[in-house]
Amino acid sequence: MYAQANSAQWQDMKHIWGATWSLTPGPLVGPFSVRLTTLTTKKTLSAQDVIPRNWTPKATYTSRLNFA
């Protein structure tokens, strides 16, 4: 799931392949937050504003969050 800046509403992302996900609505204005939930334990992590304002499609962004 993702949320745009200044939004409390989370939107679903579409899984493409591997670690690639797609966001279909637009226009998309950063920064973005990303929320991940495991299928098995249902544990959730939220990376706040992990995708910057000047993001570009097909780029890679890093967060220091990890599931333990």
C-alpha positions, -999 to 999 in steps of 0.1 A, spaced: 0 0 0 11 36 -4 0 70 7 8 104 -9 21 133 12 -5 149 35 -29 120 30 -42 96 56 -57 73 29 -37 43 19 -40 29 -17 -33 -6 -29 -3 -12 -52 -3 -39 -80 24 -65 -78 41 -69 -111 70 -93 -105 97 -99 -78 102 -66 -60 84 -45 -87 51 -29 -79 28 -5 -99 8 25 -89 -20 32 -114 -38 64 -103 -23 97 -112 -9 123 -112 14 110 -84 31 136 -63 58 127 -38 68 122 -12 52 87 -7 50 65 23 49 27 18 31 1 41 41 -35 39 22 -64 56 35 -101 57 11 -127 45 19 -152 72 22 -132 104 3 -101 93 30 -79 107 30 -44 92 58 -19 87 54 17 74 82 36 57 72 72 60 81 95 31 105 69 18 100 79 -19 110 115 -24 93 145 -40 115 143 -71 110 105 -76 112 90 -111 96 59 -125 117 27 -125 141 41 -99 151 22 -67 146 38 -33 159 24 0 145 23 35 163 11 66 132 -7 79 134 -46 80 111 -73 92 128 -91 121 
